[in-house]
Amino acid sequence: MKKLTAEEFAQRPFYGRGRRSKAYLALLKLEVGEALLIEPEDWGRRYPATQIARAIEKKYDRKFTGGKDALSGGWVFKREK
C-alpha cells in the first residue's frame, strides 16, 4: 500500500463505479460501421458479452449486430447506429 499526493492521484487513471471493463469501454467507443472481436481470454466473466452489448443499447441508444463467434469462441459486434 502506498499513500498518494494530490498530484499523483490526479495523474492516475481509474475506471470509477459501474460497468467499466475494457470490453465495455471498447464497445462504447465504437463508431458506426466499426466492429469489435472480444476473445474469450479477454472476457473472463460468468455472463456473456451479449449482455453488456444489450445494456449499452438500452442506456445509450445504440444498435449492435453480432453475438457469439463460431471461430474463436468469443463474441463479435458491429455498431449499426
Secondary structure, 3 states (H helix, E strand, C coil): CCCCCHHHHHHCCCCCCCCCCHHHHHHHCCCCCCEEEECHHHHCCCCCHHHHHHHHHHHHCCCEEEEECCCCCCEEEEECC
